[in-house]
Amino acid sequence: MATALYSLITGRKFKHKLAMTGELSLVGKVLPVGGIKEKILAAKRAGIHTIILPKLNEKDISEVPEYALKGLTLHFVSHIEEVFSLALMEQKLQDGLNDKKTSLVKPSQKQDRVVSKKLTPTKKVLKRGVKVPARTARGVVSI
C-alpha cells in the first residue's frame, strides 16, 4: 500500500510481473511475514518474474522447492527506500501527459483562470418532488 501511494504521489509507474510482501514500520523498516513458501508458489503460478521479500524472511527460502525458484528473481530488502527503487520505474507519468488522450489541461489554458459568471440560485426537482437549490456556474451542483 505504501508503494502504491508513493507511486501516485511521484508519478512513477510499477514494473511489470512484480510481486512483493512484507509489513512496514512507521520508520520505514520492512518487517517479516509468514507464509513465504505459499506466496512464492502462488506468484510462480500467476506468472510473476520478480518478487520483493523482507530481508528477515531470507531463511524461509530453504522451504521452497527448487522448481518453484527456477526463473524467479528474488530481492531481499530491509528498508522501504529499497522497495521503491526496485518496484518503480524511473520514468514519470508526467512525461506521457502531453498527448491528447491523457492530457488533463491543455498547455494553452491558464490553470488559475477566474470564472466571472454570476451565481444564480435555481431549483432542482428530485423524483419525490423535493426542491433542492443548485449552483451551476462552475459546474458545481449540490444535491
N, C-alpha and C positions, 0 to 999 in steps of 0.2 A: 504494500500500500504506500509506503514511504517513497519507493522508487517511482510509482505511478504519479504521485503528487509532484515529485521533483521533475519528472518528465514534462508534466503540464506547465509548471512554472517556467522552466528553462526553454521549452520548445524542442527538446531533443527527443527523437523517436527511439523506441525499443528496437533492439536487434531481433532478427527472426530466429525461430526454432530455439528459444531460450526458456529455461525454467529456473526457478530459484525457491529456496525455502530457508526458514530461519526466523528468529524473532529479533527485535531491535530494542535496545535500551534507550533511555532518554538522552544519553550522551553519545549515541551512535555506535555502540558496540553491538556486533552481531552475535546473538546467543544461540546455543544449540537447541535442536528439536529432536523428537523421536520419529521412528518410522522411516528412516533413511532408505533402507532396503526396498520397502514398498513404493516409496516415492520415486526412486530411480527406475524400478521396473515399470511403473506407470508412465514415466517420462519416455522411456525407451519405446514402449508400446504406442505412445502418441506421436512418435517421430521427432522427438526433441534431440538436438545435437549437442547442446551446451547446457550444463547445469551449474548453478552457483549454490554452494553449500557453506555452512558455518565451519570455520577452522576447527572448532572443538568437536565436530562430528566426523573428522577425518578417520578416526579409529573405527567407525561403523562401516567403512567401505569393505572391510575384510569379510563381512557377512554377505555381500552382494556377489552373485555368481559371475564368473569371468565373461560368459557370453553376453551378459547384460551390460558390461562395461565397454564391450567392443564397439567402436565408433562414437563413443561419447567423450566429450571434453569436460572434465570436472575442474572447477575453480573453487578453492577454499579461501574464504575471506574472514577477516576479524573486525572490520570497520565498514560503515556504510559508504564511505568515500570510494572504497574498492569496488563495491557493488555498482555504484553509479558509473564508474569508468568501464566496468565490464558489460553492463546491461544496456547502456545507452549509446547511441551513435553520436559522433561529433557534429554532424550536420544539424542545423537548427531548422525548425518548421518555418521560421520567418522567411527563409530563402525561397520557399515554394509558394508564398502568399502573393506573388506578383502576377500569376496567371489568372485569367478571368474566372475559372471555375472555383478557386478557393479564396479569391480576394474579398476581404470584408469591407475595405474602404479604398476607393479609387484614389490614386495619388493626387488628383486634381481637387478632391474635396477637402474642405477645411474641417478639421475634427472639432474645433471649438466654435462652430458657427452658431449664432444666436437666432432662434426662431422668434419672429416678431408677431406671430399671429395672436390675436386676442382670444383668450379662453372664454367660450360661451357655454354655460351650463345647459345641457339638454337632458331630456328624459328618455330612458331606455326601458321598454316594457318587457318583462320576462314572461315566461309561459303562464305563470299563475296570476298575471295581472298586476304584479308589484312593480311600481315605478322606481327606478334607481337612477341617480344622477350619473352622468358620464362626461368625460373630458375627451375631446378628440383632436386637439391642436397638435400635440406631439406624438400622436399615436398611442397615447396612454388612455386606457379605458378602465375605469374602476367599476366592477360589477359586484 
